[in-house]
Amino acid sequence: MPSRLMPSSDATPPPVVLPQSGNLGLSGRGVAFGDTTGGGATRYARIRYRLILVDVVGWLGFLWAYQRLGISATTAQWVSTNTFAEPVPILGYLVIFGVISYLVFLPLHVYRGFVLEHQFGLSRLTLAGWLWREAKHVLVSALIGLALIEGLYALLRHAPTAWTVFATIGWVGVSIVLARVFPTWLLPIFYKTSPLVDASLTQRLLTLCQRAHLPVLGVFRVSLSKETRKANAALAGLGRTRRVLLSDTLLEHFSPEEIETVLGHELGHQRHHHIGKLLMLSGVGSFIAFSVVEASSRLWIESLDLQGLADLAGFPTVMLALSLIGLIGLPLQNAISRHFEWQADRFAVTVTTRPRSFAAALRKLGELNLADPKPPRWVEVLFYDHPPITKRINFAEQNVESLT
């Protein structure tokens, strides 16, 4: 999975999560461009925090209701009666479940993804453009999600005593594959990419990669400006697919020195082996989550009149258990991620010896992306996978005298 300089704009992951490109860690949180008070950013952030809570409670409540109101049992019975042998019933069930859940959360999704972004001047998409992008995202997410869940239920049916081990191996394996193919297969579905034509900047960045002993395929421009004013950067891909990705909005507003420090942060993740460490942590966390589901299933299989974990009618409860486990582990996961981000920030100012430029880059990213300058401590602990932008700027500025 690619490293990131900016956090995801949505703190709570949906049931199916696409791999994200590496970024600087600020999407959706900051101060309005030209707004020195941070008032616009604070208002934007507070709305998003409330939406996160609504999203979490709504998702858990939806899963509970889908199970307890008998909708899941009815759906499972219908697809079993009207479809052929496995895996067709699972596919049919998931299509029905997915359509219902998507329609239930559609108003919230439209408000968060389209209305709110336009309200604060972040999005440049027309409604038709947003719907087209949304359709592509739903299709890609659905295909990946269907494959993952089909695989999970195949393990529950055919390896009921060892499914936790095989599911963990499969999850980590899929994560590696998706990280590798993200820049070549997935990213082009959503954004146009092309080699950076600025030869001077390209050489500057490639030289920095060589200095860090991290070869890359090249430097690529990602067209974000048609959709948003937000800026971002990434070091995406694994092995031969690894490349530097710079949004055109970043190239428009940032100096070459600032862009160099942005890449330095991304290289820091590579030099500290954060991707491998996160994969190992993901494997451990997944195994614990699957094992807890296995152990706790004895408490609810009988009460729900299920034949076992492989009974498709119990899918909402399996998802509910995994979601709750994920929420419990989220603060620890984010604390580890914030630690990694601090390491990458230190590497950026050290390898480039440009702490002033790094501070300026962070400040511009905050301004462009409406980053909350001072998030509440509980929000930071629970939902922030990157340190707050003000703390990062202060850190960079504290290193100015020692490194310049």
C-alpha positions as CSV (number, residue, x, y, z in Angstrom):
1,M,0.0,0.0,0.0
2,P,1.4,3.3,-1.0
3,S,2.8,5.8,1.5
4,R,0.8,9.0,2.2
5,L,1.7,12.6,2.9
6,M,-1.9,13.6,3.5
7,P,-4.6,11.8,5.4
8,S,-7.7,10.4,3.8
9,S,-10.6,12.9,3.6
10,D,-12.8,10.3,5.2
11,A,-11.7,9.1,8.5
12,T,-14.0,6.1,8.6
13,P,-13.4,3.5,5.9
14,P,-16.4,2.1,4.0
15,P,-17.0,-1.7,4.0
16,V,-14.9,-2.0,0.9
17,V,-11.9,0.3,0.7
18,L,-9.9,1.0,-2.4
19,P,-6.1,1.3,-1.9
20,Q,-5.1,4.9,-1.6
21,S,-2.2,6.6,-3.2
22,G,0.4,7.9,-1.0
23,N,-0.2,11.5,0.1
24,L,0.8,14.2,2.4
25,G,-1.9,13.7,4.9
26,L,-4.3,16.7,4.7
27,S,-7.2,16.0,2.4
28,G,-10.3,17.5,3.8
29,R,-8.7,19.3,6.7
30,G,-7.1,22.8,6.7
31,V,-7.7,26.5,6.3
32,A,-9.3,28.1,3.4
33,F,-6.9,29.4,0.7
34,G,-6.2,33.0,1.8
35,D,-8.1,32.5,5.1
36,T,-5.5,33.4,7.8
37,T,-8.0,32.9,10.6
38,G,-8.8,29.2,9.9
39,G,-12.5,29.9,10.4
40,G,-13.5,28.3,7.1
41,A,-11.4,25.3,7.9
42,T,-12.8,25.0,11.4
43,R,-16.4,25.1,10.2
44,Y,-15.6,22.6,7.4
45,A,-13.8,20.3,9.8
46,R,-16.6,20.4,12.5
47,I,-19.2,19.4,9.9
48,R,-17.0,16.5,8.7
49,Y,-16.5,15.3,12.3
50,R,-20.2,15.2,12.8
51,L,-20.6,13.3,9.5
52,I,-18.0,10.8,10.6
53,L,-20.0,10.0,13.8
54,V,-23.3,9.8,11.8
55,D,-21.5,7.5,9.3
56,V,-20.2,5.2,12.0
57,V,-23.5,5.0,14.0
58,G,-25.5,4.7,10.9
59,W,-23.5,1.9,9.5
60,L,-23.6,-0.1,12.7
61,G,-27.3,0.5,13.1
62,F,-27.9,-0.5,9.5
63,L,-26.1,-3.8,10.0
64,W,-28.0,-4.5,13.2
65,A,-31.4,-3.7,11.6
66,Y,-30.7,-5.7,8.4
67,Q,-30.0,-8.8,10.6
68,R,-32.6,-8.3,13.4
69,L,-35.5,-7.3,11.2
70,G,-35.2,-10.5,9.2
71,I,-34.2,-8.8,6.0
72,S,-31.0,-10.8,5.7
73,A,-32.7,-14.1,6.3
74,T,-35.3,-13.3,3.7
75,T,-32.7,-12.2,1.2
76,A,-30.6,-15.3,1.8
77,Q,-33.6,-17.6,1.4
78,W,-34.7,-15.8,-1.8
79,V,-31.3,-16.1,-3.5
80,S,-30.9,-19.7,-2.5
81,T,-34.3,-20.6,-3.9
82,N,-34.0,-18.6,-7.2
83,T,-30.3,-19.1,-8.1
84,F,-28.0,-21.9,-8.9
85,A,-25.3,-23.5,-6.9
86,E,-22.5,-21.6,-5.2
87,P,-21.1,-19.0,-5.7
88,V,-24.1,-17.5,-7.4
89,P,-26.3,-17.2,-4.3
90,I,-23.5,-15.2,-2.6
91,L,-23.2,-12.9,-5.6
92,G,-27.0,-12.4,-5.6
93,Y,-27.1,-11.7,-1.9
94,L,-24.3,-9.2,-2.0
95,V,-25.8,-7.3,-5.0
96,I,-29.1,-6.9,-3.1
97,F,-27.3,-6.0,0.2
98,G,-25.1,-3.6,-1.6
99,V,-27.9,-1.8,-3.5
100,I,-30.0,-1.4,-0.4
101,S,-27.1,-0.1,1.8
102,Y,-26.0,2.3,-1.0
103,L,-29.5,3.7,-1.3
104,V,-29.9,4.1,2.4
105,F,-26.6,6.1,2.7
106,L,-26.9,7.9,-0.6
107,P,-28.3,11.2,0.8
108,L,-25.5,11.4,3.3
109,H,-23.0,10.5,0.7
110,V,-24.2,13.1,-1.8
111,Y,-24.1,15.8,0.9
112,R,-20.6,14.9,2.1
113,G,-19.0,14.2,-1.3
114,F,-20.7,16.9,-3.5
115,V,-22.8,19.5,-1.6
116,L,-20.3,20.1,1.2
117,E,-17.3,20.2,-1.1
118,H,-19.1,22.9,-3.3
119,Q,-20.2,24.8,-0.2
120,F,-16.6,25.4,0.8
121,G,-15.3,25.9,-2.7
122,L,-13.3,22.7,-2.9
123,S,-14.9,20.8,-5.7
124,R,-15.1,21.8,-9.3
125,L,-17.2,18.9,-10.5
126,T,-20.6,19.3,-12.0
127,L,-23.3,17.0,-10.7
128,A,-23.0,14.9,-13.9
129,G,-19.2,14.7,-13.4
130,W,-19.6,13.7,-9.8
131,L,-22.1,11.0,-10.7
132,W,-19.8,9.6,-13.4
133,R,-16.9,9.5,-11.0
134,E,-19.1,7.9,-8.4
135,A,-20.3,5.3,-10.8
136,K,-16.7,4.3,-11.5
137,H,-15.8,4.2,-7.9
138,V,-18.9,2.0,-7.0
139,L,-18.1,-0.4,-9.9
140,V,-14.4,-0.9,-8.9
141,S,-15.2,-1.1,-5.2
142,A,-18.0,-3.6,-5.9
143,L,-15.8,-5.9,-8.0
144,I,-13.0,-5.9,-5.4
145,G,-15.5,-6.3,-2.5
146,L,-17.4,-9.2,-4.3
147,A,-14.1,-11.0,-4.9
148,L,-13.0,-10.6,-1.2
149,I,-16.3,-11.7,0.3
150,E,-16.7,-14.6,-2.2
151,G,-13.2,-15.7,-1.1
152,L,-14.1,-15.4,2.6
153,Y,-17.2,-17.5,2.3
154,A,-15.4,-20.1,0.3
155,L,-12.9,-20.4,3.2
156,L,-15.7,-20.6,5.7
157,R,-17.3,-23.4,3.8
158,H,-14.3,-25.5,2.8
159,A,-11.8,-24.7,5.6
160,P,-14.0,-24.1,8.7
161,T,-11.2,-24.9,11.2
162,A,-8.4,-23.0,9.5
163,W,-10.2,-20.1,7.8
164,T,-8.8,-17.4,10.1
165,V,-5.2,-18.3,8.9
166,F,-6.1,-18.5,5.2
167,A,-8.2,-15.3,5.3
168,T,-5.3,-13.4,6.9
169,I,-2.9,-14.6,4.2
170,G,-5.4,-13.8,1.5
171,W,-6.0,-10.3,2.9
172,V,-2.4,-9.4,3.1
173,G,-1.8,-10.9,-0.4
174,V,-4.6,-8.9,-1.9
175,S,-3.3,-5.7,-0.2
176,I,0.1,-6.3,-1.8
177,V,-1.3,-6.9,-5.3
178,L,-3.6,-3.8,-5.1
179,A,-0.7,-1.7,-4.0
180,R,1.4,-2.9,-6.9
181,V,-1.3,-2.4,-9.6
182,F,-2.7,0.9,-8.1
183,P,-0.7,3.3,-10.3
184,T,-1.0,1.2,-13.5
185,W,-4.6,-0.2,-13.3
186,L,-6.7,1.6,-10.8
187,L,-5.5,5.3,-10.8
188,P,-6.0,5.7,-14.5
189,I,-9.7,4.8,-14.1
190,F,-10.2,7.9,-12.1
191,Y,-7.5,10.4,-13.1
192,K,-5.4,11.1,-16.2
193,T,-1.7,10.7,-15.6
194,S,1.2,11.7,-17.9
195,P,5.0,12.0,-17.5
196,L,6.0,15.3,-16.1
197,V,7.3,17.6,-18.9
198,D,9.3,19.9,-16.6
199,A,12.7,18.4,-17.2
200,S,14.4,20.4,-14.5
201,L,12.0,19.5,-11.8
202,T,12.0,15.8,-13.0
203,Q,15.7,15.7,-12.7
204,R,15.7,17.3,-9.3
205,L,13.2,14.7,-7.9
206,L,15.0,11.8,-9.6
207,T,18.3,12.9,-8.1
208,L,16.6,13.0,-4.6
209,C,15.4,9.5,-5.1
210,Q,18.9,8.3,-6.1
211,R,20.3,10.1,-3.0
212,A,17.8,8.1,-0.9
213,H,18.8,4.9,-2.7
214,L,15.2,4.4,-3.9
215,P,14.8,4.0,-7.7
216,V,11.5,5.0,-9.3
217,L,10.0,4.4,-12.7
218,G,9.6,8.2,-13.2
219,V,7.7,11.3,-12.2
220,F,4.1,11.7,-13.3
221,R,1.5,14.5,-13.3
222,V,-2.0,13.6,-12.1
223,S,-4.9,15.8,-13.4
224,L,-6.9,16.8,-10.3
225,S,-7.7,20.4,-11.2
226,K,-10.8,19.5,-13.2
227,E,-12.3,18.0,-10.1
228,T,-10.9,19.9,-7.1
229,R,-8.6,22.6,-6.0
230,K,-7.0,20.3,-3.4
231,A,-3.4,19.3,-3.9
232,N,-1.7,16.0,-3.3
233,A,1.4,14.0,-3.9
234,A,2.3,10.3,-3.7
235,L,5.0,7.7,-4.0
236,A,2.8,4.9,-5.3
237,G,3.4,1.3,-6.5
238,L,5.8,-1.4,-5.5
239,G,8.9,-2.6,-7.1
240,R,9.0,-1.8,-10.8
241,T,5.7,0.0,-10.6
242,R,6.9,2.5,-8.0
243,R,6.6,6.1,-9.3
244,V,6.3,9.7,-8.1
245,L,2.8,11.2,-8.5
246,L,2.2,14.9,-8.3
247,S,-1.1,16.6,-8.8
248,D,-1.3,19.4,-11.3
249,T,-2.8,21.6,-8.4
250,L,0.4,20.9,-6.5
251,L,2.6,21.8,-9.5
252,E,0.7,25.0,-10.0
253,H,1.0,26.4,-6.4
254,F,4.3,25.0,-5.1
255,S,7.9,25.9,-5.8
256,P,10.5,23.2,-6.9
257,E,12.0,23.4,-3.4
258,E,8.7,22.8,-1.7
259,I,7.9,19.9,-4.0
260,E,11.3,18.4,-3.3
261,T,10.5,18.3,0.4
262,V,7.1,16.8,-0.3
263,L,8.8,13.9,-2.1
264,G,11.3,13.7,0.8
265,H,8.5,12.9,3.1
266,E,7.3,10.1,0.8
267,L,10.8,8.7,0.5
268,G,11.0,8.7,4.3
269,H,8.2,6.1,4.4
270,Q,10.2,3.9,2.0
271,R,13.5,4.3,3.9
272,H,11.9,3.4,7.2
273,H,10.1,0.4,5.6
274,H,6.7,1.7,6.7
275,I,4.9,-0.2,4.0
276,G,6.2,-3.6,5.0
277,K,5.6,-2.8,8.7
278,L,2.0,-1.7,8.0
279,L,1.5,-4.9,6.0
280,M,2.7,-7.0,9.0
281,L,0.5,-5.0,11.4
282,S,-2.4,-5.5,9.0
283,G,-1.8,-9.2,9.0
284,V,-1.7,-9.4,12.8
285,G,-4.8,-7.2,13.2
286,S,-6.7,-9.2,10.6
287,F,-5.9,-12.5,12.3
288,I,-7.0,-11.1,15.6
289,A,-10.2,-9.8,14.1
290,F,-11.0,-13.0,12.4
291,S,-10.2,-15.0,15.5
292,V,-12.5,-12.8,17.6
293,V,-15.3,-13.3,15.1
294,E,-14.7,-17.1,15.2
295,A,-14.8,-17.2,19.0
296,S,-17.7,-14.8,19.5
297,S,-19.8,-16.6,16.8
298,R,-20.8,-19.2,19.4
299,L,-22.7,-16.4,21.2
300,W,-24.9,-15.4,18.3
301,I,-25.2,-18.3,15.8
302,E,-27.8,-20.1,17.7
303,S,-29.8,-17.0,18.7
304,L,-30.0,-16.0,15.0
305,D,-31.0,-19.5,14.0
306,L,-28.0,-19.9,11.7
307,Q,-26.3,-23.1,10.6
308,G,-22.8,-21.7,11.2
309,L,-20.5,-18.8,10.2
310,A,-20.8,-19.9,6.6
311,D,-24.6,-19.3,6.6
312,L,-25.1,-16.3,4.3
313,A,-28.0,-15.1,6.4
314,G,-25.5,-14.1,9.1
315,F,-23.4,-11.8,6.9
316,P,-24.6,-8.5,8.6
317,T,-23.5,-9.8,12.0
318,V,-20.1,-10.9,10.7
319,M,-19.7,-7.4,9.2
320,L,-21.0,-5.8,12.4
321,A,-18.4,-7.8,14.5
322,L,-15.6,-6.9,12.1
323,S,-16.6,-3.2,12.1
324,L,-16.7,-3.0,15.9
325,I,-13.3,-4.7,16.2
326,G,-12.0,-2.3,13.7
327,L,-13.3,0.7,15.6
328,I,-11.8,-0.6,18.9
329,G,-8.4,-1.0,17.2
330,L,-8.6,2.3,15.3
331,P,-6.9,4.5,17.9
332,L,-3.9,2.2,18.1
333,Q,-3.7,1.9,14.4
334,N,-3.8,5.7,14.0
335,A,-1.2,6.2,16.7
336,I,1.2,3.9,14.9
337,S,0.4,5.7,11.6
338,R,1.1,9.1,13.2
339,H,4.4,7.9,14.6
340,F,5.4,6.8,11.1
341,E,4.4,10.2,9.7
342,W,6.6,11.9,12.2
343,Q,9.5,9.7,11.1
344,A,8.8,10.6,7.4
345,D,8.6,14.4,8.3
346,R,12.0,14.1,10.0
347,F,13.5,12.3,7.0
348,A,12.1,15.0,4.7
349,V,13.8,17.9,6.5
350,T,17.0,15.9,7.0
351,V,17.4,14.6,3.4
352,T,16.6,17.9,1.7
353,T,18.0,20.2,4.4
354,R,15.0,22.5,3.6
355,P,12.9,22.7,6.7
356,R,11.6,26.2,5.8
357,S,10.4,24.9,2.4
358,F,8.8,21.9,4.1
359,A,6.9,24.1,6.5
360,A,5.8,26.3,3.6
361,A,4.6,23.2,1.6
362,L,2.6,22.0,4.6
363,R,1.1,25.5,5.1
364,K,0.0,25.7,1.4
365,L,-1.4,22.2,1.6
366,G,-3.4,23.1,4.6
367,E,-4.7,26.2,2.9
368,L,-5.6,24.4,-0.3
369,N,-7.2,21.4,1.3
370,L,-9.0,23.1,4.3
371,A,-7.0,21.2,7.0
372,D,-8.2,21.8,10.5
373,P,-5.4,23.7,12.3
374,K,-6.3,22.6,15.8
375,P,-8.6,19.5,15.8
376,P,-10.1,18.4,19.2
377,R,-7.8,16.0,21.0
378,W,-10.4,13.2,20.9
379,V,-10.7,13.6,17.1
380,E,-7.0,13.4,16.7
381,V,-6.7,10.3,18.9
382,L,-9.6,8.5,17.3
383,F,-9.5,9.5,13.6
384,Y,-6.3,11.2,12.6
385,D,-3.8,8.9,10.9
386,H,-1.4,12.0,10.5
387,P,-0.4,14.5,13.1
388,P,-2.4,17.8,12.9
389,I,-1.0,20.2,10.3
390,T,-0.1,23.0,12.9
391,K,2.1,20.5,14.9
392,R,3.9,19.5,11.7
393,I,4.5,23.0,10.6
394,N,5.9,23.9,14.1
395,F,8.2,20.9,13.9
396,A,9.6,21.9,10.6
397,E,10.1,25.5,11.7
398,Q,11.9,24.4,14.8
399,N,14.5,22.8,12.6
400,V,15.3,25.8,10.5
401,E,18.3,27.0,12.5
402,S,19.9,23.6,12.9
403,L,19.6,22.6,9.2
404,T,20.1,25.9,7.4
